[in-house]
Structure formats: structure tokens, C-alpha cells
Amino acid sequence: MNDLIPILWWAVPIVVVLLMYKFVLRVFFGMVIVPDDRIGLVVKKYALSGAKRLPDGRIIAINGEAGMQAKALAPGLYWGMWPWQFAITMAPFTIIEQGNLGLVKAKDGAGMDTGRVLGKPVESDKFQDAVKFLDNNGQKGPQAAFLTPGSYRINTFLFDIEMVPITQIHENKVGIITTLDGEPLDKGEIAGVSVPGHKNFQDPMAFITAGGMKGLQEDVILAGTYYLNPWFVIVEQVDMIYIPIGYVGVVNSFVGPEGKDTSGEGFKHGNIVKRNEKGVWDQPLDPGKHPVNIYTHAVEIVPTTNIVLNWADSRTEAHELDKNLCTITVRSSDGFTFNLDVSQIIHIPRNEAPKVIARFGNMKNLVSQVLEPTIANYFRNSAQKSDVIEFLANRIQRQDDAKQHISKVLDDYNVVSVDTLIGDIVPPAALMKTLTDRKIAEQEKVTYEIQRNAQIERKEFESAKAGADMQPEVVKSTRQVEINTQMAASKVAASRGEAQAKTINATADAEVRITIAKADAEAKTVNAKADANATEVNGNAEASKIKAIGLAEAEVTKQKTMAMGTEQYAIVRVAEALASNGIKLVPDILVSGKDGGGNGMIDALIGNEMLKKLQKANEEGEKVNAEKVSVEKKPLGSE
């Protein structure tokens, strides 16, 4: 401890000297050291020579006047800055971080030009040389120029720096620009025309110099990062115009040069102009995304595919163009009120879409101003010409007539009518019951007819089935018929052959017989002559013989008579005569009895019947024998 005391006595003076040297140098030599990360802002308390007062209206001294000095001290060592004359403030560098920019506002300088809100840029090393800024007539107030990310030695006595984020336009967005400085808009214009050279409004002075106008701008900026001075422009981000497939976008431009109407003499409902001219463009935007300024251009989305519009209380399509349409109520000629739903299909060709929008403004107006009254009134008028039953019965014809009528009407409005369809028809309940009963009766009749036809078909089926089952027999019979036919034909042919043969044989036999007959005739003639001669000879001989025999018999009879007597001889001759003729002298059946006794009569009857049967059997046997003999005598080949 005692050893440290001498060391402390030596250290105290050294520390005192080290602490006092800055004070000595600062007071006696005016030394100022500015660190590397600081800037020295100087305030001169009084001026010993030269101009001692600042000019009126100035707050920053550039010529040695008392007050805040424009020239700041950069990092380093400075002498002669005595504290009784100069007050030095160490200020940090101005750092603009990434993603930000620094807006500069000058507290001193020349006055702003009339009508301007931003000071025009002057050479000042990005506001780091305040003297040069003031010498070059830099203007007091918000500056058009700004500081990008980085580190700057800014004299904050002259400039205020405000940090703002850079402008980021997101994907599928469009930046709509409104400028706060520039030339006034021309009379009748709503937006400034496009001017070149300002790098998407990032160079305000270039915009102003090129004649850019103050207010809403026609040009837009797309997705990306921009260094935009919010004291110069206001940016509003909106969605790109999206046009789905099956649609087009009809553009009505409120800016641009006055264009020449291209719609022709027949179109009297607005001007159709070329693209980028003021009016309705003749070429619509095709499906896709389009960066359109919604404040300078109105885009009406028009479907180019078929559109279905429903006049029905309970049905609305996704496009909602028929949202306000309802079921049509009509009155028939017989006083009934009923409702019907109607669907109308329309199509707007791509090249006709601009004319439709020029005429009506939008699709909703087309529906409300044309389609709704046209279709509703047509069906009301049509219903009044017929009764309910006729209207229901002629529904198809009503639908076709409506299609033709509405198609002609829509042609005048550049719209194609694809089809008109009648949907649900709700007639009065009482009438509906009548129709329902009638329909049920008709259906019952149809059902009966179907059942009857089914039974007929079933009968035909059974018949066909039976026929199919009998088909083998039919085929067999058919084949047998064919065989029999062939056999008959064969027999006919054989018979014809035999007939021809018999004819030939008969002819030959006839000729032979004729020949034989002629020969026989001649032979018979000869024989007859011979026989005649022989007969004559024989006759004469027989006559002589008979005469001789008669004479002999007569002589015998004479002698017999004389011998037996006349009566006895007569009895003998009668007996001979009876015997020669088969007359029985004794009966076949003898009935005997005395005084009626015995069975004489009955036996006689029985015997008589038995005799008849025997005689009958004998006669039949003789008849059979005669037929047999007759058959045997038939010549061969006779039928």
C-alpha cells in the first residue's frame, strides 16, 4: 500500500494534463474534431468583419453572417473554431434505409414558382452541399428531388428529411396516378395526357418539363417497385380488369383525341371509334387481364357465349342479369289468369358487342329496356288470343312463334336470339284438375291398349312357339310331301310309260287281231259256208232221222196205248213229266198225327225253317263258286 502512494502522485498530474489538453486546445486554439460518423453543424454567434446580418427572409448564412451556417463540418480536425464565436453541434449522418426514400424539405432558399408545389432540383450533391443549393437558387419548401437509400451528410439546419416507404405495386394490380404538380388540365379533360421521359413518374421534374399536367393521369404503372415522391404523386392500387373466357370487354374511353365514328350511317346511338380515341372502341378487349385505368376508361364485360335469361321466380343464372325477372302472369281469352315460366337464350357476337354497349350502356339495361318488355308483352298478347286449353295444347307452336317474333325484334338491337323456351305453365287449379282427370283417363286407355297389345303379342308368341315346336314335324311332313310328290311323279311317269306301252301294245294287238279277225272272218266265212252246207246235209239227215224216230215212237205209243189202255198210259206219262221237271211226288216234311195229338205242326214248322236255311246256304255256296270261277276266267292285265 505504501508503495502505491508515490505512483498515484505521479499519475494525477498526467490525468489532469490529459483532461485539460482538449480544453486548452479548444479554448486557446479553437480546435474541433468531427468524428467519422458525424457532421458538424455550425452556428456563428457573431461576425467580426464583413456582412454581419443575414438578408431579410434568410435563415441560413452563406457569406459569413452570424447565424446558422450553410457550410457544415465534415469529419476531420478543424482550428480557429473558438467556442466564444462558434457553437458546434455534432449531428449523425442521415441514413435512408432500404425500402425507404427520403423526402427533402428546404427551410431556406428562393421562393417557389407560381403554381408550383415542389422546388425544382438544383446541383447540390444530393442536398449535401447546402451552400451550393442556396447559391444555385434552390427553392424553399418541399423538393421534387428525393434521397434514395444510402448515407448522407445533410445539414439539418437547412433541410428536413422525412422517411417514407417506397411504392410497391402488387401483382395483378394497377397503380393509378394523380400528380400534385404540373400544368393545369385543359378545359373539358379529366386526366393528363401521356408525356415521355419521367420514368413512370419517378422523375417529377422531367414530367413537369415535358408538359405533364396536374391531376389524374391517363397512364398507369404496373406491378413493381417505384421511387415515387408522395409530395408529387398519389398512387391508388386497383385490380386489373379480368375478362373471363367467353366474354369481351367493351371499352368506353373518357380521354384521348376525338375520333371519327366508324359505326356507319345506320347506327344512330353513339360513336364507335378506333382504339385510344375518345368514345366506345370498335375493338373490344379479349379474354385475359388488362391494366386499365378505371377512372379514365369504363370497361363493360359482355358475354359472347349463349346467355340464358329466366322469367321465373325461383331460378336465376350465375350472371344475375335475370335477377329482377319474374314469372309472367297472363290472361286468356276465356278470362282465366295463369302463370308461365319462360327462358330466353341470346347471343351477342364479339364484333357487335360495342354497338350493344353504345346503345344501352350495359347488359342490365339491355335486359330491362328490351328483353323484359318484349318477351313479357308478347306472351301476354299471345295468351289473350286463345283460351287456356288451346294455349296448353299448342304450346310447341306458341314457342316457335315466340322464337320467330323475338328473333326479329332482337336483330334490330344487334343481338342474336338463339331460342325461346316455354317452361312451367301453371293453369288455374280447377282447370288443372280437369286436365289431370282427362290425362289419367287417356293414360288408363293407353295402359289398357298396351295390356291388350301385350296379350296379342303373347298369343302370337305362343303361336310362334307352338309353330317352332312343330317345325321338325312340319319339315318332316314337307319332306314327306316332297318325297310323295316325287314318287307320284315317278308313278305318273311310269303310268304314262305303261299307258304308252299299252297303247302301242294295244295298237299292235288290234292290228294283229284285225288281221286275225280278217283271217278268222274269212275262215269263218269259209267254215260257215261249209257248215251251212254241212248243216243243210245234217238237217236233212236229222229230219229224216227224226221223222223216222217219230214214226217209230208213234208206232210204239200206239202199241203201248193199245197194250195198257188209254188211262194207264196217261198216268205213266204224267209221272214221267213230273220227274223230268223236278217235281216231288212225296213232300219233304210230312206232318202226321191223329186227332191233333203230338207235335206234328211244330215239328213241321221247325223242319220247314231248317230246310230254308239249308237251301239258303246251298245258294250262297253256289254263288261264291260262281264268282270264283268268274275271277279265274278274267284275262291277265285287266282291272
C-alpha angles and dihedrals in degrees: 000000000000088000092059096055096076090049093053091051089057095043097053095064091047092053090047091052092049091051095045099047094077089047091049093046093045095047101036101030103025093234118176125181116199112199121232094254097045140071123214115233110201128211114188109211097198140347121238095195142012123020108001101184133055117244116259112280095019125111100174121069118221100164103051096277119151114269137051109351123226092213111078126198115253119212110295146072121307132184132199094038093128112191094228089061105029132043112202121201118192107219125183122245116269106250120195107199126215113278092031139081131205120240113207126214118186117216093197137028143086121333120271117260115256112275094013126117098185130058114241116246119261132182107277106133090261092313091306092113105059093176092057090045091056095039090053091053097254108187127245117245136032112357126225089216120071141186122261122209112303144080121293138182097226122177099227090193086073105024134047114202121208120192116220130168120255118254116264118191109200128222116283089015132113125212112224111202129214113182122211096201136044140071119332117262118262116256112276094018123115099191140031119259121245115273127185134237105036096106096234092319092305091118106055095180093052088051093050094043091051090056098261114173130232118248136028113007128217092214120079133198124233134218113311145077120297136183097223122169106229088205086062105036139023114211125205119187118215134169121269115253106263117202113190125218109278093035138083131204117234109206123213106191120205093188137051136066120319106267134207117256111252098181095093134233095293094062113077102165104089144317122295108199140177122273116286092022126111112270137035110336116234092219115059125211114266125226114298140065120309129189098228127168100233092200095055100031128042114205119199114197109223123187114230095186122080113295121208116208118189126206091199133116095221103040131068128166123232093256088061092213086129094047093114096041118104140184112295116242114206137176123223127219091256091058100258120138117212140161130236134184119224131192120200121195115201136174129203113202115226095243092047095052094087091054092050091052093043089054101041106016094227143009094263090060090051090056097043098040102040117008100043098051094036097053098036094049093045093057092043090053092044093051092052090061095062142031123255096260092050091047091053094043093049095043095128093049090048089051093050092047091050091050092053094045096046092044091058092048095049093047087069089057096049091252124126117223106215099180144334117217129190110216129183116356116200109196123185114295095240092050091044091056090053091051091045092052090048092049092048089052091049091049091049088052090049090047091052090048091050091049091048091049089047090054090047090049089046089052090049089047092051090047091049090047091050089047090050091049090050092045095097090053091045091051090046091048090046090052090047090050089051090048092047090046090052091045091048089048088049091049091046089051090046091047090048088051092047090045090051089045091048090046090052091043091045091049090049092044090048091051090047091046091046088052091044090044091051088049091045091046091052089043091047090048090053091041091045090052089048091044090048091052090044092046091049090051091042091047093051089048092045091047090051089046094048090045090052092045092047092050089049094047091046088054091048093048090049090053093045091050091049090047100044102025128248099276096046093048090051091053090051092051092049091052091050091050093051092048093050092052096047097250111153117226090192117054122239093231121039119198113202135171142121126245092352094297125143128021098297099135096041091047089050092054094047091048091048092053092048090050091052092051091049091050091048093049089049091052093049091050091051089049093052091048090050092051091047091051089047092052093047090052094055112111118247116266094026118128 
